[in-house]
């Protein structure tokens, strides 16, 4: 068989490498925003870390119902004391079961000004909601609440010594994850719910209600054990209650495998106005001459 000669293929240049765009590095400043002792809620028993069981849910429901019967309340119609009375938001009065149905606006088919019937409400819940929706107006008390809420700041935009914008990380997220870690779970996967909206839309108020409700249902926590936002008032509805982004934890899932975190963002267009914290601090103190 005749031998055949093979020609070596010509060398080809290597294909060009794809161009990778590297975004400019964003300067980040990480520092704690407070020298106070970090918040650490009491750790519940290990059996309750994975979520409320049926027995725990029943106990929570029983505790919530027994909360109403600890103190008697007076019916504003018959003036007698009862273990259970109901508040009517339209009438702004509390009635017992018997007197409730004797009121004219509570008759079958009657409706309120908005077309809805008068409904029974737990007076304790109504009281807590009024406390949330009507924050204190005293300037000194407001300043104290805002200074305490400053510890919940997560991150924000600041400026360095040269005037360049930087992202400031106050370590709030790392603090929550570290304090809520009981060692039961090797890996934890937090969930984040961001509240975004116009200034005065009720973002902070809604978060405060959610935290208050879970604290009431979880019998292992004391009232107001978890930080919650400072709700705004109608008088200053256009003034932001806080700057930057603040982070809060849901009491129910705090020690679980999937902790639920609430991000309270600064209101849209809120940067045009100073926050309430700055307003409170900048108020001059009167001096007697």
C-alpha positions as CSV (number, residue, x, y, z in Angstrom):
1,X,0.0,0.0,0.0
2,X,1.4,3.4,-1.0
3,X,2.1,5.6,2.0
4,X,0.2,8.9,2.1
5,X,1.6,12.1,3.6
6,X,-0.6,14.2,5.8
7,X,-0.1,18.0,5.8
8,X,-0.1,19.6,9.3
9,X,-3.1,22.0,9.6
10,X,-2.1,25.7,9.8
11,X,-2.0,27.2,13.3
12,X,-5.0,29.2,14.1
13,X,-5.1,32.1,16.5
14,X,-7.1,31.3,19.8
15,X,-10.6,32.6,19.9
16,X,-11.0,36.0,21.6
17,X,-12.0,35.9,25.3
18,X,-15.4,37.3,26.2
19,X,-15.2,40.7,27.7
20,X,-16.4,40.7,31.3
21,X,-17.8,44.0,32.7
22,X,-16.6,44.6,36.2
23,X,-18.8,47.2,38.0
24,X,-17.0,49.8,40.1
25,X,-16.8,48.8,43.8
26,X,-19.3,50.5,46.0
27,X,-17.6,51.9,49.1
28,X,-19.2,50.3,52.2
29,X,-18.8,51.5,55.8
30,X,-19.6,49.0,58.5
31,X,-19.9,50.3,62.0
32,X,-22.2,49.8,64.9
33,X,-24.6,52.7,65.4
34,X,-24.9,52.4,69.2
35,X,-22.9,51.5,72.2
36,X,-25.9,50.1,74.0
37,X,-26.3,46.4,75.0
38,X,-27.8,44.6,72.0
39,X,-31.4,43.4,72.3
40,X,-31.7,39.7,73.2
41,X,-35.2,38.3,73.9
42,X,-35.6,35.3,76.1
43,X,-35.0,32.0,74.4
44,X,-38.1,29.7,74.6
45,X,-37.9,26.0,75.3
46,X,-36.3,23.9,72.5
47,X,-39.6,22.2,71.7
48,X,-41.2,25.5,70.6
49,X,-38.4,26.6,68.2
50,X,-39.7,24.9,65.1
51,X,-43.0,26.6,65.3
52,X,-46.1,26.4,67.5
53,X,-47.5,23.0,67.9
54,X,-51.2,22.2,68.3
55,X,-51.0,22.3,72.0
56,X,-49.0,25.5,72.0
57,X,-51.5,27.1,69.6
58,X,-54.3,26.0,71.9
59,X,-52.4,27.4,74.9
60,X,-51.9,30.7,73.1
61,X,-55.6,30.9,72.3
62,X,-56.5,30.1,75.9
63,X,-54.0,32.7,77.2
64,X,-55.5,35.4,74.8
65,X,-59.0,34.6,75.9
66,X,-58.0,34.6,79.6
67,X,-56.4,38.0,79.2
68,X,-59.8,39.5,78.8
69,X,-61.2,37.9,81.9
70,X,-58.5,39.1,84.3
71,X,-60.2,42.4,84.9
72,X,-63.9,43.1,84.8
73,X,-65.2,45.9,82.6
74,X,-68.4,48.0,82.9
75,X,-71.2,48.0,80.4
76,X,-72.0,51.6,79.6
77,X,-75.7,50.8,79.1
78,X,-76.7,48.9,82.3
79,X,-73.7,50.2,84.3
80,X,-72.9,46.6,85.6
81,X,-69.6,44.9,85.7
82,X,-68.9,41.9,83.5
83,X,-66.1,39.6,82.7
84,X,-66.7,40.1,79.0
85,X,-67.8,43.3,77.3
86,X,-67.7,44.4,73.6
87,X,-66.5,47.7,72.2
88,X,-68.4,49.3,69.3
89,X,-66.1,51.7,67.3
90,X,-69.1,53.5,65.8
91,X,-70.8,54.1,69.1
92,X,-67.5,54.5,70.9
93,X,-69.0,52.6,73.8
94,X,-68.7,49.1,75.4
95,X,-71.7,46.9,76.0
96,X,-72.4,43.5,77.5
97,X,-74.0,40.7,75.4
98,X,-77.5,41.6,76.5
99,X,-77.3,45.3,76.1
100,X,-75.5,45.0,72.7
101,X,-78.6,43.7,70.9
102,X,-80.8,46.3,72.6
103,X,-79.1,49.2,71.0
104,X,-80.9,50.7,68.0
105,X,-77.9,50.8,65.6
106,X,-77.2,47.1,66.5
107,X,-80.6,45.8,65.3
108,X,-80.5,43.3,62.4
109,X,-80.2,45.1,59.0
110,X,-78.8,48.4,60.5
111,X,-75.5,49.6,59.1
112,X,-73.0,52.3,59.9
113,X,-72.0,55.4,57.9
114,X,-69.7,53.4,55.6
115,X,-72.4,50.8,54.8
116,X,-71.0,48.2,57.2
117,X,-72.8,46.8,60.3
118,X,-71.6,47.6,63.8
119,X,-69.2,44.9,64.9
120,X,-68.1,43.6,68.3
121,X,-64.4,44.3,69.2
122,X,-62.3,43.2,72.1
123,X,-61.8,46.3,74.3
124,X,-58.2,45.3,75.1
125,X,-57.3,45.1,71.4
126,X,-59.0,48.5,70.7
127,X,-57.0,50.0,73.6
128,X,-53.7,48.7,72.1
129,X,-54.6,49.9,68.6
130,X,-55.4,53.4,70.0
131,X,-52.0,53.5,71.7
132,X,-50.3,52.6,68.4
133,X,-52.4,55.0,66.3
134,X,-52.1,57.9,68.7
135,X,-48.4,58.2,69.6
136,X,-47.3,60.5,72.4
137,X,-47.2,64.2,71.6
138,X,-44.8,65.1,74.3
139,X,-41.5,66.2,72.7
140,X,-39.3,64.7,75.3
141,X,-41.0,61.3,75.1
142,X,-40.9,61.4,71.3
143,X,-37.2,62.1,71.4
144,X,-36.6,59.2,73.8
145,X,-38.6,56.8,71.5
146,X,-36.7,57.9,68.4
147,X,-33.3,57.6,70.1
148,X,-34.1,54.0,71.1
149,X,-35.3,53.2,67.6
150,X,-32.0,54.4,66.2
151,X,-30.5,51.1,67.3
152,X,-32.7,49.3,64.7
153,X,-31.0,51.1,61.7
154,X,-29.9,48.5,59.1
155,X,-28.2,50.5,56.4
156,X,-28.3,53.9,54.7
157,X,-26.4,56.3,52.5
158,X,-23.8,58.6,54.0
159,X,-20.8,60.6,52.9
160,X,-17.1,60.1,53.7
161,X,-14.6,62.8,54.5
162,X,-14.2,63.6,50.8
163,X,-17.9,64.1,50.3
164,X,-18.3,60.9,48.3
165,X,-21.5,58.9,48.8
166,X,-21.0,55.6,50.7
167,X,-23.3,52.8,51.8
168,X,-23.3,52.6,55.6
169,X,-24.0,49.1,57.1
170,X,-24.8,49.4,60.8
171,X,-24.7,45.7,61.5
172,X,-28.4,45.3,62.4
173,X,-29.0,42.2,60.2
174,X,-25.9,40.4,61.6
175,X,-26.9,41.2,65.1
176,X,-30.4,39.7,64.7
177,X,-29.2,36.5,63.1
178,X,-26.5,36.0,65.7
179,X,-28.8,36.7,68.7
180,X,-31.6,34.5,67.4
181,X,-29.3,31.5,66.6
182,X,-29.9,28.8,69.2
183,X,-27.7,26.2,67.5
184,X,-30.6,23.9,66.6
185,X,-30.3,24.5,62.9
186,X,-27.1,24.1,61.0
187,X,-28.4,26.5,58.2
188,X,-31.0,29.2,58.5
189,X,-32.8,30.9,55.7
190,X,-34.3,34.3,56.7
191,X,-37.2,35.8,54.9
192,X,-37.4,39.6,54.3
193,X,-40.6,41.7,53.9
194,X,-40.0,45.2,52.7
195,X,-42.5,48.0,53.4
196,X,-42.3,50.7,50.8
197,X,-44.5,53.7,50.3
198,X,-45.1,57.4,50.6
199,X,-44.2,59.2,53.8
200,X,-47.2,59.0,56.2
201,X,-48.8,55.9,54.4
202,X,-48.6,53.8,57.5
203,X,-45.6,51.5,57.0
204,X,-44.2,51.9,60.5
205,X,-47.6,51.6,62.0
206,X,-48.4,48.4,60.2
207,X,-45.1,46.8,61.3
208,X,-45.7,47.9,64.9
209,X,-49.2,46.3,64.8
210,X,-47.8,43.0,63.4
211,X,-45.1,42.8,66.1
212,X,-47.6,43.8,68.9
213,X,-50.0,41.1,67.8
214,X,-47.4,38.3,67.8
215,X,-46.0,39.4,71.2
216,X,-49.6,39.1,72.6
217,X,-50.0,35.6,71.2
218,X,-46.6,34.3,72.2
219,X,-47.0,33.7,76.0
220,X,-43.2,33.3,76.4
221,X,-42.5,37.0,75.6
222,X,-43.2,40.0,77.7
223,X,-45.1,42.9,76.3
224,X,-42.9,45.2,74.2
225,X,-40.0,42.8,74.4
226,X,-39.2,43.2,70.7
227,X,-38.3,46.6,69.2
228,X,-40.9,48.1,66.9
229,X,-41.0,51.3,64.9
230,X,-42.2,54.6,66.2
231,X,-45.5,55.3,64.5
232,X,-46.2,58.7,63.0
233,X,-49.0,61.0,64.0
234,X,-51.6,62.8,61.9
235,X,-50.1,66.2,63.1
236,X,-46.8,65.4,61.3
237,X,-48.0,63.1,58.5
238,X,-45.5,64.6,56.1
239,X,-42.5,64.3,58.4
240,X,-40.6,61.0,58.1
241,X,-40.4,59.0,61.4
242,X,-36.9,57.7,60.6
243,X,-34.2,57.9,58.0
244,X,-32.4,55.0,56.3
245,X,-33.7,51.5,56.4
246,X,-34.6,49.9,59.7
247,X,-34.9,46.2,60.4
248,X,-37.3,44.5,62.8
249,X,-37.9,40.8,63.7
250,X,-41.2,38.9,63.9
251,X,-41.5,37.4,67.4
252,X,-43.2,34.3,66.2
253,X,-40.4,33.1,63.9
254,X,-37.4,34.7,65.7
255,X,-35.7,31.5,66.8
256,X,-36.9,29.3,63.9
257,X,-35.2,28.0,60.8
258,X,-36.9,30.7,58.7
259,X,-36.9,34.0,60.7
260,X,-39.1,36.7,59.3
261,X,-37.7,40.2,59.1
262,X,-39.5,43.4,58.4
263,X,-37.6,46.2,56.6
264,X,-39.1,49.6,57.2
265,X,-37.9,51.8,54.3
266,X,-37.7,55.6,54.4
267,X,-40.8,57.1,52.8
268,X,-40.7,58.0,49.1
269,X,-39.6,61.6,48.8
270,X,-38.8,61.5,52.5
271,X,-35.4,62.9,52.0
272,X,-36.8,66.3,51.3
273,X,-37.8,66.6,55.0
274,X,-35.8,66.1,58.2
275,X,-36.7,63.0,60.2
276,X,-38.5,63.3,63.5
277,X,-35.4,62.3,65.3
278,X,-33.5,65.3,63.9
279,X,-36.5,67.6,64.5
280,X,-36.7,66.5,68.2
281,X,-32.9,66.9,68.7
282,X,-32.8,70.3,67.1
283,X,-35.5,71.8,69.2
284,X,-33.8,74.5,71.4
285,X,-34.2,74.3,75.1
286,X,-35.6,77.4,76.8
287,X,-33.4,79.0,79.4
288,X,-34.5,81.5,82.0
289,X,-32.4,84.7,82.0
